Amino acid sequence: MTEWKEGSSLSETYRKLFHRWEMLRGLVPAVVFALLSIGIELFFLNYLTGLGFVNLQVAIPIGPWSVPVSMALMLSLGAVVVLVSLWVSVFESVAYVKTGPSRELRRVLYPVRMVRVAALVLTPFTFLLFMPYVLQSAVFLGYASSTSSLRGLATTIYNWSLDVGQLEFSTRFILSQLIATLGAVVVAGLQVWRVRGTRNLRLLLRKKR
């Protein structure tokens, strides 16, 4: 009976949170996070274009007009949608953890946890997105080759870059997006699992008491 009351109270809490997300105050952080994610994707796309990536565009007819659409940009926007969904899911799982009934405390913790969750989602995504290309860059390979302790690593990365270079740039772009998004999903999933596991353990201990 106690466990049912805890679950009912938790469900009511989350319903209030979902209602809060529907208001303008709740949507603004999501919009800011989406714009930040789009900025990262546009910077990455521009970075790859400088490396020789050809951003193909497909003309989509809309009435009497023909609108050019970048396929790479569409894939990037799809990754942004996943990132925003992850950010919302993780924030909803940690929003009320150890906040208590104090509304003032929640108002203080909300922005802090929003920023923390944003860093939690975007850090692995950005790292996995850019790191393969940074490792293959002439600057990094030159530095690694000039450092005696990193020469073996430089040789390994150089041989690996030769194998990767045989793939088409569009294939590498797609793989980069998929690997980075998967990394963000794994990190976000581990965070949600940790929070829910802690909550379930706390409910179990209360039930035994």
C-alpha positions as CSV (number, residue, x, y, z in Angstrom):
1,M,0.0,0.0,0.0
2,T,2.9,2.3,0.9
3,E,4.6,1.5,-2.4
4,W,1.4,2.3,-4.3
5,K,1.1,5.7,-2.5
6,E,4.8,6.4,-3.4
7,G,4.2,5.6,-7.0
8,S,1.0,7.6,-7.1
9,S,2.7,10.6,-5.6
10,L,5.6,10.2,-8.0
11,S,3.2,10.0,-11.0
12,E,1.4,13.2,-9.8
13,T,4.8,14.9,-9.5
14,Y,5.8,14.0,-13.0
15,R,2.4,15.1,-14.4
16,K,3.0,18.5,-12.8
17,L,6.5,18.5,-14.4
18,F,5.1,17.7,-17.8
19,H,2.6,20.5,-17.5
20,R,5.4,22.8,-16.6
21,W,7.2,21.8,-19.8
22,E,4.2,22.9,-21.8
23,M,4.5,26.4,-20.6
24,L,6.8,29.0,-22.1
25,R,9.2,28.9,-19.2
26,G,9.7,25.2,-19.7
27,L,10.1,25.5,-23.5
28,V,12.8,28.2,-23.5
29,P,15.6,26.0,-22.1
30,A,14.7,23.3,-24.6
31,V,14.9,25.8,-27.4
32,V,18.3,27.1,-26.2
33,F,19.6,23.5,-25.9
34,A,18.3,22.8,-29.5
35,L,20.0,25.9,-30.8
36,L,23.2,24.9,-29.1
37,S,23.0,21.4,-30.6
38,I,22.3,22.9,-34.1
39,G,25.4,25.2,-33.6
40,I,27.6,22.2,-32.9
41,E,26.2,20.3,-35.9
42,L,26.7,23.3,-38.2
43,F,30.2,23.8,-37.0
44,F,31.0,20.2,-37.6
45,L,29.5,20.3,-41.1
46,N,31.5,23.4,-41.9
47,Y,34.6,21.7,-40.5
48,L,34.1,18.7,-42.7
49,T,33.4,20.9,-45.7
50,G,36.9,22.4,-45.2
51,L,38.4,18.9,-45.2
52,G,36.8,18.2,-48.6
53,F,33.3,16.9,-47.7
54,V,30.8,17.5,-50.5
55,N,27.5,18.6,-49.1
56,L,25.1,17.2,-51.7
57,Q,21.7,18.9,-52.0
58,V,18.5,17.5,-53.4
59,A,15.9,19.8,-55.0
60,I,12.4,19.2,-53.5
61,P,9.6,20.6,-55.6
62,I,7.1,22.7,-53.6
63,G,4.4,24.0,-55.9
64,P,6.0,26.1,-58.6
65,W,9.2,26.4,-56.6
66,S,12.1,24.0,-56.1
67,V,13.8,24.1,-52.7
68,P,17.3,22.7,-52.3
69,V,17.7,20.5,-49.2
70,S,21.0,19.4,-47.8
71,M,20.9,15.7,-47.0
72,A,23.8,16.1,-44.5
73,L,21.9,18.9,-42.8
74,M,18.8,16.8,-42.5
75,L,20.8,14.0,-40.9
76,S,22.3,16.5,-38.5
77,L,18.9,17.9,-37.6
78,G,17.7,14.3,-36.9
79,A,20.6,13.9,-34.5
80,V,19.6,17.2,-32.8
81,V,16.1,15.8,-32.3
82,V,17.6,12.8,-30.6
83,L,19.8,15.0,-28.4
84,V,16.9,17.2,-27.3
85,S,14.8,14.1,-26.5
86,L,17.7,12.7,-24.4
87,W,18.1,16.0,-22.6
88,V,14.4,16.2,-21.7
89,S,14.3,12.5,-20.6
90,V,17.3,12.8,-18.4
91,F,16.2,16.1,-16.9
92,E,12.8,14.7,-16.1
93,S,14.4,11.8,-14.3
94,V,16.6,14.0,-12.0
95,A,14.4,17.1,-11.7
96,Y,12.8,16.2,-8.4
97,V,15.7,14.1,-6.9
98,K,16.5,15.4,-3.3
99,T,14.6,18.6,-3.8
100,G,11.9,18.2,-1.1
101,P,8.7,20.2,-1.1
102,S,10.4,23.6,-1.1
103,R,9.4,25.5,-4.3
104,E,12.3,28.0,-3.8
105,L,14.8,25.1,-3.7
106,R,13.4,23.7,-6.9
107,R,13.7,27.0,-8.6
108,V,17.3,27.2,-7.7
109,L,18.1,23.6,-8.6
110,Y,16.2,23.5,-11.9
111,P,18.7,25.7,-13.9
112,V,21.7,24.0,-12.3
113,R,20.4,20.6,-13.3
114,M,19.4,21.7,-16.7
115,V,23.0,22.9,-17.4
116,R,24.4,19.7,-15.9
117,V,22.2,17.4,-18.0
118,A,23.0,19.5,-21.1
119,A,26.7,19.0,-20.4
120,L,26.1,15.3,-19.7
121,V,24.4,14.8,-23.1
122,L,26.5,17.1,-25.3
123,T,30.0,16.3,-24.0
124,P,30.1,12.6,-25.2
125,F,28.3,13.6,-28.4
126,T,30.8,16.4,-29.3
127,F,33.8,14.3,-28.2
128,L,32.9,11.3,-30.3
129,L,31.9,13.6,-33.2
130,F,35.1,15.5,-33.5
131,M,37.8,13.2,-32.0
132,P,38.4,10.9,-34.9
133,Y,39.1,13.9,-37.2
134,V,41.2,15.6,-34.6
135,L,43.3,12.5,-34.2
136,Q,43.8,12.3,-38.0
137,S,44.8,15.9,-38.3
138,A,48.3,16.9,-39.4
139,V,48.7,19.0,-36.2
140,F,48.1,16.1,-33.9
141,L,50.1,13.5,-35.9
142,G,53.0,16.0,-36.2
143,Y,52.9,16.5,-32.4
144,A,52.6,12.8,-31.6
145,S,55.5,12.0,-34.1
146,S,57.8,14.5,-32.5
147,T,57.1,13.1,-29.0
148,S,59.0,9.9,-28.3
149,S,56.4,8.5,-26.0
150,L,53.6,9.0,-28.6
151,R,55.3,7.8,-31.7
152,G,53.8,4.4,-31.4
153,L,50.3,5.9,-31.0
154,A,51.0,8.2,-34.0
155,T,51.9,5.3,-36.2
156,T,48.8,3.4,-35.2
157,I,46.5,6.4,-35.8
158,Y,48.2,7.0,-39.2
159,N,47.7,3.4,-40.3
160,W,44.1,3.6,-39.1
161,S,43.4,6.8,-40.9
162,L,44.7,5.2,-44.1
163,D,42.1,2.5,-43.7
164,V,39.3,4.9,-42.8
165,G,40.3,7.2,-45.8
166,Q,39.3,4.4,-48.2
167,L,35.7,5.0,-47.2
168,E,33.6,7.7,-48.9
169,F,33.4,10.9,-47.0
170,S,29.6,10.7,-46.9
171,T,29.9,7.2,-45.3
172,R,32.3,8.6,-42.7
173,F,29.9,11.5,-42.0
174,I,27.1,9.1,-41.4
175,L,29.2,6.9,-39.2
176,S,30.3,9.9,-37.2
177,Q,26.7,11.0,-36.6
178,L,25.6,7.5,-35.6
179,I,28.6,6.8,-33.2
180,A,28.3,10.2,-31.5
181,T,24.5,9.8,-31.1
182,L,24.9,6.3,-29.8
183,G,27.5,7.5,-27.3
184,A,25.1,10.2,-26.0
185,V,22.3,7.6,-25.8
186,V,24.5,5.3,-23.7
187,V,25.6,8.0,-21.3
188,A,22.1,9.3,-20.9
189,G,20.7,5.8,-20.4
190,L,23.3,5.1,-17.7
191,Q,22.3,8.3,-15.9
192,V,18.6,7.5,-16.0
193,W,19.3,3.9,-14.9
194,R,21.4,5.1,-12.0
195,V,18.7,7.6,-10.8
196,R,15.9,5.1,-11.1
197,G,17.9,2.4,-9.5
198,T,18.6,4.6,-6.5
199,R,15.0,5.6,-6.3
200,N,13.8,2.0,-6.4
201,L,16.3,1.0,-3.7
202,R,15.1,3.8,-1.5
203,L,11.5,2.7,-1.9
204,L,12.5,-0.9,-1.1
205,L,14.2,0.2,2.1
206,R,11.2,2.1,3.1
207,K,9.0,-0.9,2.4
208,K,11.2,-3.1,4.6
209,R,11.0,-0.6,7.5
